[in-house]
Amino acid sequence: MLLAAGITVAGGIAGTVLLIVRQLRPVVASPITIEGAVLRQDSDPRKEQPIIDAEITATAGASRADVRTDSSGFFKLTLHPGVLPGQLVTFEFRHPDYLPVNIIDIPGGQIYIIRMTPFLSESGPKPSTPAVSISEVRLRYSVKATNTVNVSSAAKAFVVSNIGNIPCEERSPCSPDGKWKATEGSIDIDAGSGNAFQNVRVSCIAGPCPFTKIEPSKPSYPARKVTVSVLNWSGPATFLVEAEVIRTMRSDMVRELYPVIFGEAMNFTLPATAQGPSIQADLNGQPIVFPLGPALKLSWATCTLTTGSDGAKAYRCELKPGYRFK
């Protein structure tokens, strides 16, 4: 209520009251995005493996968001319709193999790294049945490789005939100085289907070689077909063409690598060109090969795959109950 000047105030004191009213901006809730990662709790940081398919629920008043972690343990959620500045947000992290985690916090743009403790720790009670030991684990895969081999050599002679000491009289072809009548000669050679020539050499081997000229070769090597041209302005001359014959083939090369093992999980990365990966391991001393197909199914481990921007494939395989790395 505003009091105007000249109004008598209770108690007999007359005066003027001036009220200054300021309009305050309403506080508006805004959507916020929160991201982080969920890891397995372990004193050894090398064993803090990402937890896949952990369920995350975030609530703040009427706002709520639900999401699951991906193969790297990453999560990202957006609270709608919004959160007031300074408002508390309740986070719940759940996974059937881990103890639940609850957090109440005021998000401020930070990254959340959540560590969950397995229900059965490594120091817990041991199963009555001995675990199957897995040892000598290694990866085998193939890549396409290009291999160039020298399959043979080629040599071919040809004769370019000409009558010497005849004036050119500007009738082409002539000798380089334009004085003598000349003859142009050439020969075509073919390396055959799937083959190519490289290191092509041409030489004059008989006749008046000082009065001949070998024209520069035009094709870029390697090439399947080659044409050799020469100029002769004296008597008959013999030329020899020699070259190496090569063949380029694509073949499968088998490669092998060893995964990195920490605790109950192993990690390995294959190049984008890798094909037909398989895992070879000794189970209780018995060597067995396990094809790692698109379904990533192993009888003794649960595997996940993450493909990088360069196409490289990062695998993580975590042992199932009843198995252990030796």
Summary of the structure (lengths in Angstrom):
residues: 326
radius of gyration: 41.6
end to end distance: 82.5
largest distance: 144.8
contacts: 845
relative contact order: 0.15
helix: 2%
strand: 57%
